[in-house]
Amino acid sequence: MKVAMISDCYPPRVGGIESQVRDLSVQLVAAGHEVEVFTATNGVDRQRNGASEVIDGVTVHRLGARVPFGLPVNPGARDLLRARLAQGGFDVAHAHVGVISPFAVDAGDIALDLGIPLAATWHCVLGRWEPFVRRLGYARRWADAGAALHGVSERAAEQVRRMAPGAEVGVLHNGIDPGKWRADEPGLGSHTAHAAEPLRVVLAMRFTPRKRPLSVIGIVRRARLLSSELITLEICGGGPLLGLVRLVVRWRGWTGWVSLPGRIDRKQLMEHYGAADVYLASSRYESFGIAALEGRTVGLPVVALRGSGSEDFVTDGITGLVRDGDEGMAAGLVELVHDRDLLRRLRSHNETVPPEQDWDQVLRAVRHEYVRAVARTARSSTS
């Protein structure tokens, strides 16, 4: 099958959608499919305006423009995008949609206009943007034209169902390679240490307002006050708010229990996870939580916010704890401070039972969605 993979964002940009679209494309190529990526993200050497390159066996069409801060936008790309999709001989197009995705929306419309079956995945929780996006109408329009729609979690899929009433909207999880995240030896966290040792909490995030890093610190600070300060916190990652958060941590005198190492590579991240006890999945707008899944795959129990996309792989009392709101997550951390047997049971399960979202299973689901898109498009064209 020949796939046109469509995303506003793609490496070298860093983020959840970027990494998942890249990994999915590479996995499909390894499984024998042909994949070409169409993106508005410029290349590492400023490739743009239709420049193409082959990365990891995947042809990447860079349809971005010269814009401030390298933003992945190019309203003038429609004609070139239409020409390349029309000439590509694609069996299916797969659009990846975030909160604001003008390139992917244009590409989805063009693909359907050309008669190319469309699969569309929502990677976002729209929140207050949902009424605005519903009025734009592309979810309903795509469903009526025969596209196969899905979200990366049940929460993400449910909002698509509201925007396209009556449409069959599935769940297409993000994928992970457990072999790349599982260490040969158990970690060094206090699940194997004395109960008097502090609970080491870790998470990885991009420091943006939507991820609310200061509120995350506030959750752990509240838990410290309820647990004789037997909790430390490490937040890995970069982003525009990192410098400000570091200033606040120094100013408030929290450097003794808050660590902010910045952006680190996968190998270093595994080492940090291996030395921790629990992963805190605290985002209110988490559509899935690939970083939390990575921590769970390493073996960390996950304390997750009820109602987030992380609930698709965090089961309360088995792979972690699911709690209501910030106060509930703080209480969950305190529970693990005082109940190290529970911590060990959760850790033991996660170290021995890999997650269901491995790439073999995800690829089967992806192929099913592509077949569904082809069948729906055929029925739509004959009705």
N, C-alpha and C positions, 0 to 999 in steps of 0.2 A: 504494500500500500504506500502511496506517495502522499505525504502530509505537508500542508502549508501551516507552519506553527506561527501564530500571530500574537505579538505582545508589544505594548508600548515600551516596556522595560526589559532589558537583557544585559548580561555582563558586557562591559566591565562595571556597570552599576551594581551596587550591592543591596540585596534585599530578598525577601521571601519569594516573591513572584519570579524575580530574575533567576534565582538558583533553581527553583522548581522547573521553570520552562527549559532551562539549559539541561538539567539532569534528565527530564522526561525526553527531550530530543535525543540525547546521547543514548539513553536506554532503548528507545525505539530503533535507532540505527543499529545498535548491537543486536537487536532482535530480528534484524533483516529488513526493516522498513527504510524508505528513503524520506528524509526530512529536510525541508528548507525553512529557515526562520526569517520572518519579516518583522522588523522592529524599527522604532523611531529613536533608538539609542545609538549614538555615535560610537565608533570603535575606539580602541585604546590609542590608536595613532590618528584619531580624528576622521576615520572613514565615515562618509555621510553621502547624502544626495544620490543614493542608489549603488554605492560601492558594495562589492560582495567579497566575502572571504570564507575560507573553510576552516572551521575550528572543531577539533575532536570528531571529524567525519561529518559535520553538519555545515551545510552552506548557509551563511548568514547574510541577508540583504540589509544593509544599513541605509534606511530611508529617512534618517534624521536630517536636521538642518543646522546651520551655524546660529545658535541662539545662546542667550546669556546662561551661564552656569551649566551648560550642557544638558538642558532639560530635554526630555524625550518627546518633543512635539515638532510637527511639520505639517501644517495645513495644506501645503502645496504638493504633498506626496501622492494624492489620490490618483492622478493620471498614470504615474509610473507604477504604482501599486496595482492598479487595474490591469495594466499591460502585462506585468510579470505574472500575476495570478492567471490571466487568460492564456498565457503561453506556456504555463508550467505543467500542464497535464496532471493536475492534482486530483486525487480521489476524494479528499476531504480537507477542510480547513478547520483549524482548532484555535479559537480566539480565547485569550486569557484576559479577564476583565477585573480591574480594580475599582476604587471609588470613582476616579476620574480617568477614563481611558479613551480619549478621542481617536487615537490611531486604531485601536482594536475595534471600536465601534464602526468606524469607516470601513475597515477591512472586512468585518462581518457582513455589512450591507453589500459591499462589492462582491464578495464571494457568493452570496445568495443570488444576487442579480445575474452573476455569470453561470448560475446553475451548479455551483460547487457545494456539496453537502457541508453543513456547518455544525461543529460541536463548540459549545461555549461554556467556559468554566469561570465562575465568580470566585475570586480569591479574597473577598473583602467583607467586612461588616459595614453597611452603609450608615447605620445610625440615623442622625438627623438629616443626612443627605437622601434618605430613601424616597421621600415624597418628590423631591426634585428629579431624581433618576427615573422614578415611575412615570412622571410627566414626559420625560424624553421619549419613552415608549419603545426603546429598542428591544427590551426583553420580550414584550408582547409581540412586537413585529417579527422578531426572529422565530418565536414559537409558532406563529401563524404561518410562516414560510417553510416550516419543516425542520428547524434546527433542533438538535438535542441539547438541552440545557441542564446544567448541574452546578452545584457548589462544592467547595472543598471540605465542607462539613455539613452536618444537619442544620446547624444554625445558618450557615451561608445559603444553603438550599432553600430554607424556609422563606427567606426574604425574596428570593427569585420567584417562588410560588405566589407570593403576594403581588409581585409586579407583573406576572403572567398568569392570571387566574385560569385554572383549567388545564394548564400545561403539565405534562409529566416531567418533573424536575428531579433528577437523581443526585447522588452524592459521589463525587470522585475525589478521593482523598489524595493529599500530597504523599509522595513516596520517600522511602529511606532505604539505604543499604546498611543493614545491621552489622555486616562484617567490618565496615569502616568505623563503627562507633563502639564496638564491644572490645574491651581490653582483655588480654590473656589472664590477668590476675584481678581479683576484686579490688575495689578502690580502698583508699586509706582514710575514709571519713570515720566519724565517731560511731557509726553503726558497728564497728569492731572495737571501739575504745570505751573508756570508762564513762559512766553516766555524768560525771562531773565536767566532762569536756563540753565546750560550746557546740551547739548545733550549727553546722556550716551551711548556710543558704546561698544558692547561686542562681543566676539567670543570665541569659544573653538577650540583648535588645538593641535596637537602634534608638539613640537618645533624641526623641522627638516629642512634641507635646502630646500626641495621640497615645504614646506609650507611658506617659506620666511618670518619669523616673523618680521625682521627688516624692510622689505618693507611694511608690514602691518602698522607698527608704522609710517612709512614715509607717507602713504596715509592719516592717521588721522592728522599728523603734518601739511601736506599741507592744509587740510581742516580747521585746527585751524587758520592758517594764513589768511584764507579767511573769517573767521567768528568771528573775535574779540576773538578768543581762547575760544569760547563757546562750546567746545567738550572735553570729556574725553574718555579714552580707557581702557578697561579691557580685557586681554587675559588669559583665563583659560586653564590649561593643563600643562603637563610635557613633557619631552623629552631631548635629548642630548644637544640642544642649549639653554635650559632655563637659565642655569647659565651664559652663555656668554651674553645673551640678558639682563639679570638683571644687569650685570656689565655695559653694554653700557647705559642702562637707567639711572643708578646712575651717571655715568661719564658725560653724557650729561645734567644732571639736569632735567630730565623729570619725576621724581617721583611724582610731583604734579598733573600730569594728566595721567600717565600710571600706571596701576596696574597689577601685575603678580602674582596671588595667588598660582600658581602651580596646580597640579592635585587635583581635588576635586570630591566628590561623586555626584550621581545624585540629591539627595535632596538639597545639597548645590548649585549645578549648577542651579537648578530651582530658588532658592532664588536670585542668582546673576542675572539670566535672568529677574526675576520679578522686580528687581530694576533698570533695564536698559530701554533704549528707542528703540534701533535698533540693529540688528545683521548684522555684516559685513562679507559677504561670498567672500573672496578676493583671494582664491587660483586659480592659472592659470591651475592647473592640477586636478581640482575637477571633479571626475567622477559622483558624485551624491551630496554629502554634507549632511550626516545624522545629523551632529551637527547643521547645518543651519536649517534643517527641524525641529529639536527639538526646536530651538529658535522660529521658526515660529509657532509651535504648542503651545508654551507657550503664544504667542500673539505678539511677536516682528515682526515689519516690517523688511524685509531683503533687504539690499543693495547688489546686486549680480553682478558678472562680466559676461558680455555678452559672450556667447559661452561656458560657464561652464555647468556642469551637473545640477547645482542648478536651471537652467531655467525650468526644468521639474516641479518645484513646486513654482517658484517665477514668478508671472505675473506682469509686469510693471504697476504701478498705482493701483493695486488691493491688492496684498500681499506684495509688496515692490517696489523697484526700480531696474531696470536692466540697467547697464551703461557700456560703452566701456573703458577698460583699467583702470589703476590706477588713472589717472587724472579724468576720468569720475566718478569713485566711490567717489573720494574726492568731486567732484562737487555735487554728489547726497547727501552726508552728509551735505554739506553746504545748499542745498535746504531744507532739513528737519529742519535745525537750524532755518531758516527764515520763514518756512511755517509750523507752528505747527498744523494748521487745517488739512493739508495733513497728517502729522504724526498721528494725532488722527483718521483720516478716515482709514488709513492703519491698525492701531492698533485695531480699533473697528472691522474691518473685520476679522482679524486673531484671535481675542479673541472669536468671535461668530461663525465662520465657520471653522470646523476642516479640516485638509488636506485630500486629497484623498488617501494618501498612508497609510491608516490604515491597520492593519493586516488582517482583513476580506477580503478586496479587494486584498491584496497582495497574500494571500493564494489561492484565486480563480485563480489568474494568475499563481501561481506556479503549482497548480494541472493541469491547462491547458497545461503548458509546459511539465509536466511529461507525460501526455497523448500523446502529440505531439511527444515526444521522443520515446515512445513505438511504436506508429504508424509508425514513420519514420524508426525505426530499423527493424520492421517487413517487410516493403516494401523493404528496402535495402537487407535484407537476402534472399528475393525471387526473386530479379531482376538479 
